[in-house]
């Protein structure tokens, strides 16, 4: 309510102030001003305010505002000033009434129609004002020249207002679309992290199953011996089994969440690669590095496996960002190679020595250390390899045509574009 009242007051003030930017074309007190354009724009932009009440109050306020100016300037007596400016109040009454009757706000998606209706409303309201001035004794005859001027100015003001309205609406839609895109990327990145947790949780559950089985076998073996206490092994088996049950519950919740998120999420490979580039551009800016990113994607296909691919590609590209000291470039390319989709990640960093190629995918292997000399966890590439292998693909280190270290991710197309198992 307070917000609507504030808009109401601002619209009246703006209409009154811009109404003083005027010309008097017919040698009388009748004026063409920007006030009517501001009033029209306010009615179509702020659609929450009541039209008829706004027109009535604005008309009275305009009349009082102009009378007050005349009194302060000593130009006329208050009654003469009232007769002079009363027709302007009828202009705004009529304008709001015609806007309400024609239901012009329902046609805002059709700017030409709205512009023509606005011109007709402006013309009709001006005619009413001129007729009121004639009734109040002004010697003003409505001629063809006057009608032409009214049509010309009415059309000009109306289409200017409608044009401004559509420009601002387009800008608003673009801003909203960009905000939605950024929000979608943020949510997808969050779900990518959840995907990684679910992947490792499923793997740990498999290990726990094996531990539980081995522990129970140990318990049975110890039961046959009189020299050891078998309750220790049973205690371990019971607690590992409990951990497995907890993990199952967590996995069920995560799986349900991921299925809900993935039901309608299907992105083109080009958009997915773009998301990886944009995310790592921000990451490079955060690290204070000047890195030029290039993206080349000739795969015109869409996939449901958004989180898995994002996890792999984001891991490789972020590793490249971290490998570059202060400035450089990173390239991400995707193409179809017979029955496979191939992703290439190349950068201008120092590369990986040939003798380390057999170790880079081993858990714990890392070439990254923080400022205190503490090593990274060394599981990022291992995780990426396991995800790629889950698609029956492979990830490998090669040299590109310029003898630079390059990561290749090869995934069979039928695996990447198959439907999610339910």
Secondary structure, DSSP 4 states (H G I P E B T S, - for coil): -HHHHHHHHHHHHHHHHHTTSEE-TTSSS--EESHHHHHHHHHHH-TTS-HHHHHHHHHHHHHHHHHHHHHHHT-S-HHHHHHHHHHHHHHHHHHHHHHHHHTGGGGTT-HHHHHHHHHHHHHHHHHHHHHHHHHTT------HHHHHHHHHHHHHHHHHHHHHHHHHHHHHHHHHHHHHHHHHHHHHHHHHHHHHHHHHHHHHHHHHHHHHHHHHHHHHHHHT-SSS-THHHHHHHHHHHHHHHHHHHHHHHHHHHHHHHHSS--EEHHHHHHHHHHHHHHHHHHTT-EEEEEEEE----EES-HHHHHHHHHHHHHHHHHHSSSEEEEEEEEEEETTEEEEEEEESS----GGGTTTTTSTT----B-TTSPBP---HHHHHHHHHHHTT-EEEEEE-TTS-EEEEEEEEHHHHTSPPP-
